Amino acid sequence: MTEARLKYEDGELRLSDGRILAWRWWGEPTWAPVLRLQGTPGSRVGLNPHPEVQRALGVRYLMVDRPGFGGSTRLPGRNVAGFADDLVALLDHHGLERVPVVGGSGGGPHALAIAARHPNRVAAVSVVVGFAHIDADEARRLIGVNAAGYAAAELGWEANYRLSVEARTSMLGEGGVANTLSDAGDSDKAFLLDPSWRRVAQASISEALRDGAEGWTDENMALHRDWGFELDEVQTTVTWWHGDDDMNVPLSAAKRAAARLRRVDFRVWHGEGHLAPTLHQAEIIEELLSRSDL
């Protein structure tokens, strides 16, 4: 049992190609299931630091390490869309026919991918501070590590890998995840003073990057390149939540991506940044469930 004081269950699924997906259930078996896709780099242990909210909502989160993170086998050269098939195999494994899906940051495109490729398996989607393709001008307004990551991804896998190795060393060293947020906006810096948030964030990242930076680089490149599906293929209802002080994914880029979705409700948190979802778990999940008709 972790400090979150919620029941959890870990397991592994062997896919048809021999790869392993590591998964975790957070919450009681009788609670309503929600597929929760964490940001980049993150892992299945990255629970929201306010477990009392999840308990009050009565939702059970199914989380999974994407390829190359934590306990899941790496898949070099993967794109975003391909992971949707892995998620369907995971749903089949747990006997879940149709679920609401929430994807945060780098998990956002992956949530949209399963909705695009397997619409009958997704009840509703929420994208929360979701990653979106940016232009060079927007890249200059990112926090330092993300601006450098954009430039490195433009040069290719090897350049991004070298940067990811350096960032991994910094994030796993003294100071931890705070090392990458030193130039974040004030709203995000405030979270660094919350020991619960820091513990959860550090545990998630440490597990994700335990075996190296290759999986992180693979995902960076998958997000940076063509995702393997078109946003207008998503027929499921989508609510996209974003902060107007987000220095990880600029609001302008998020709006541009959301405008390509067929059925989207775009909601803005004013004066808040990339870590705002920590404080908004209840409204995010309540709104998602209201569209799920399960």
C-alpha positions in Angstrom: 0.0 0.0 0.0 1.3 3.5 -0.8 0.9 6.8 0.9 -2.2 7.4 -1.2 -4.1 5.0 1.1 -6.0 3.6 -1.9 -6.2 -0.1 -2.7 -4.2 -0.9 -5.8 -3.5 -4.0 -7.9 -0.5 -4.4 -10.2 -0.2 -6.8 -13.1 1.4 -7.5 -16.5 -0.2 -8.3 -19.9 1.8 -10.1 -22.5 0.8 -8.8 -26.0 0.5 -10.9 -29.1 4.0 -9.7 -30.3 5.5 -10.8 -27.0 5.8 -7.3 -25.4 4.8 -6.7 -21.8 2.4 -4.0 -20.7 2.6 -3.2 -17.0 -0.7 -1.9 -15.5 -2.2 -0.8 -12.2 -5.7 -0.5 -10.9 -6.1 2.3 -8.3 -9.3 2.0 -6.2 -11.9 -0.4 -5.1 -13.2 -3.1 -7.5 -16.8 -1.9 -7.2 -16.0 1.7 -8.3 -16.6 3.0 -11.8 -13.7 2.2 -14.2 -11.9 5.1 -15.9 -8.9 4.6 -18.2 -6.4 7.2 -17.1 -3.4 8.0 -19.3 -0.6 9.9 -17.6 1.7 12.5 -19.0 5.3 12.3 -20.3 7.4 11.0 -18.7 5.1 9.2 -16.3 4.1 5.8 -15.2 1.2 3.7 -13.8 2.2 4.8 -10.2 1.4 8.5 -10.9 -1.8 8.9 -8.9 -3.3 12.3 -8.2 -1.9 13.4 -4.8 -5.5 13.9 -3.5 -6.8 10.4 -3.1 -9.8 11.6 -1.1 -11.2 13.1 -4.2 -11.1 9.8 -6.1 -12.7 8.1 -3.1 -15.5 10.6 -3.0 -16.1 10.2 -6.7 -16.1 6.4 -6.5 -13.9 5.9 -9.6 -11.3 3.3 -10.2 -8.4 4.3 -12.4 -6.8 1.8 -14.8 -3.3 3.1 -15.6 -0.6 1.6 -17.8 3.0 2.2 -18.6 3.4 3.1 -22.2 6.2 1.3 -24.2 9.6 1.8 -22.8 8.4 3.3 -19.5 8.4 1.5 -16.2 7.6 -2.2 -16.6 6.4 -2.0 -20.2 8.6 -3.3 -23.1 10.1 -0.7 -25.4 8.8 -0.4 -29.0 11.3 1.6 -31.0 9.9 3.7 -33.8 6.3 3.6 -32.5 3.8 6.3 -33.2 0.9 7.5 -31.1 -1.9 5.6 -32.9 -0.2 2.2 -32.5 -0.6 2.3 -28.8 -4.4 2.4 -29.2 -4.3 -1.3 -30.2 -2.3 -2.0 -27.0 -5.0 -0.3 -25.0 -7.7 -2.4 -26.6 -5.8 -5.5 -25.6 -5.6 -4.2 -22.1 -9.4 -3.5 -22.0 -10.1 -7.0 -23.3 -7.8 -8.4 -20.6 -9.9 -6.8 -17.9 -13.2 -7.5 -19.5 -14.0 -3.9 -20.2 -16.2 -3.3 -23.2 -16.4 0.5 -23.1 -14.8 3.0 -20.8 -14.4 6.8 -20.3 -10.8 7.9 -21.0 -8.9 10.8 -19.6 -5.5 11.7 -20.9 -3.2 14.3 -19.4 -0.4 16.1 -21.2 1.4 13.5 -23.3 -1.4 11.1 -22.5 -3.8 13.4 -24.3 -2.9 12.4 -27.9 -3.0 8.7 -26.8 -6.5 9.1 -25.4 -7.6 10.7 -28.7 -5.9 7.8 -30.6 -8.0 5.1 -29.1 -11.1 7.1 -29.7 -10.2 7.5 -33.3 -9.2 3.9 -34.0 -11.6 2.1 -31.7 -14.6 4.4 -31.2 -16.8 1.6 -29.9 -14.5 1.1 -26.9 -14.6 4.7 -25.7 -17.6 6.2 -23.9 -16.2 9.8 -23.7 -12.8 11.5 -23.7 -11.3 14.3 -21.6 -8.0 15.8 -22.7 -6.3 17.6 -19.8 -3.5 20.1 -20.6 -3.0 17.9 -23.6 0.1 17.9 -25.8 -0.3 19.5 -29.2 2.0 20.2 -32.1 3.7 23.6 -31.8 5.4 26.0 -34.1 8.9 27.5 -33.7 7.5 30.7 -32.1 5.5 28.8 -29.5 8.6 26.7 -28.8 10.5 29.8 -27.7 7.9 30.4 -25.0 8.2 26.9 -23.4 10.0 26.1 -20.2 13.7 25.4 -20.9 13.7 21.7 -20.9 10.7 21.5 -23.3 12.1 24.2 -25.6 15.4 22.3 -25.8 13.4 19.1 -26.4 11.5 20.6 -29.3 14.8 21.7 -30.9 16.4 18.3 -30.4 13.4 16.5 -31.8 13.7 18.6 -34.9 17.2 17.1 -35.3 16.1 13.5 -34.8 16.1 10.6 -32.4 19.8 10.7 -31.4 19.8 14.4 -30.6 16.6 14.0 -28.5 18.1 11.0 -26.8 21.2 12.8 -25.7 19.0 15.6 -24.2 16.7 13.0 -22.5 19.7 11.3 -20.9 20.8 14.7 -19.4 17.2 15.5 -18.3 16.8 12.0 -16.7 20.0 12.4 -14.7 18.7 15.8 -13.4 15.2 14.6 -12.6 16.4 11.5 -10.8 19.2 13.4 -8.9 19.1 15.7 -5.9 16.2 18.1 -6.3 14.3 15.7 -8.5 11.5 16.9 -10.7 11.8 20.4 -9.3 15.0 20.8 -11.4 13.0 20.9 -14.6 10.5 23.5 -13.3 12.8 26.2 -12.1 11.7 28.5 -15.0 8.0 27.5 -14.9 5.2 30.0 -14.3 4.3 31.0 -10.7 1.2 28.9 -10.7 3.2 25.7 -11.4 6.0 26.6 -9.1 3.6 26.7 -6.2 3.2 22.9 -6.5 6.8 22.4 -5.6 6.0 23.6 -2.1 3.5 20.7 -1.7 5.3 17.6 -0.4 2.4 15.3 -1.5 2.6 16.5 -5.1 6.4 16.2 -5.1 6.3 12.6 -3.7 3.7 11.5 -6.3 5.5 13.2 -9.2 8.9 11.9 -8.2 7.6 8.3 -7.8 5.9 8.4 -11.2 8.9 9.7 -13.0 11.4 7.5 -11.2 9.4 4.4 -12.2 9.0 5.6 -15.7 12.7 6.3 -16.3 14.1 3.5 -14.1 15.7 1.6 -17.1 16.9 4.6 -19.1 15.8 7.4 -21.4 15.1 5.3 -24.6 11.4 5.0 -24.0 11.1 8.7 -23.2 12.9 9.5 -26.4 10.6 7.2 -28.4 7.6 8.9 -27.0 9.0 12.4 -27.6 9.5 11.6 -31.2 6.1 9.9 -31.5 4.5 13.1 -30.1 6.6 15.4 -32.3 5.9 13.6 -35.5 2.7 12.6 -37.2 0.5 10.8 -34.7 -0.8 8.2 -37.2 -4.4 9.4 -37.2 -6.3 12.6 -37.9 -8.0 14.5 -35.2 -11.2 14.8 -37.2 -11.5 11.0 -37.1 -12.4 11.3 -33.5 -16.2 11.0 -33.3 -16.5 10.7 -29.5 -17.3 13.7 -27.5 -14.2 15.5 -26.1 -13.7 18.0 -23.4 -10.3 19.7 -23.5 -9.2 21.4 -20.3 -6.2 23.8 -20.5 -4.6 26.7 -18.5 -3.9 30.0 -20.1 -0.5 30.2 -18.3 0.7 26.8 -19.5 4.4 27.0 -20.4 4.6 23.3 -21.3 1.9 23.3 -24.0 0.9 26.8 -25.1 -2.8 27.6 -25.1 -2.6 28.7 -28.7 -1.3 25.2 -29.8 -4.0 23.4 -27.7 -6.8 25.6 -29.3 -5.4 24.9 -32.8 -5.5 21.1 -32.2 -8.9 21.1 -30.5 -10.4 23.1 -33.4 -9.8 20.0 -35.6 -12.0 17.8 -33.4 -15.6 17.2 -34.4 -17.3 17.4 -31.0 -15.2 19.4 -28.6 -15.9 21.6 -25.6 -12.8 23.6 -24.9 -12.5 24.9 -21.3 -9.8 27.3 -20.0 -8.5 27.8 -16.5 -7.5 31.4 -16.2 -4.2 32.2 -14.5 -3.2 28.5 -14.2 -0.6 26.4 -15.8 0.3 22.8 -16.7 -0.1 21.4 -13.2 -3.5 22.9 -12.7 -5.3 19.5 -13.1 -4.0 18.5 -9.7 -6.6 20.9 -8.2 -9.4 20.1 -10.6 -9.7 16.3 -10.5 -13.3 16.4 -9.2 -14.7 18.6 -11.9 -12.7 16.9 -14.7 -13.9 13.4 -13.7 -17.5 14.4 -12.9 -17.8 16.1 -16.3 -16.3 13.1 -18.0 -18.7 10.7 -16.3 -21.7 12.9 -17.2 -21.0 12.2 -20.9 -20.2 8.5 -20.5 -23.8 7.0 -20.4 -22.5 3.7 -19.1 
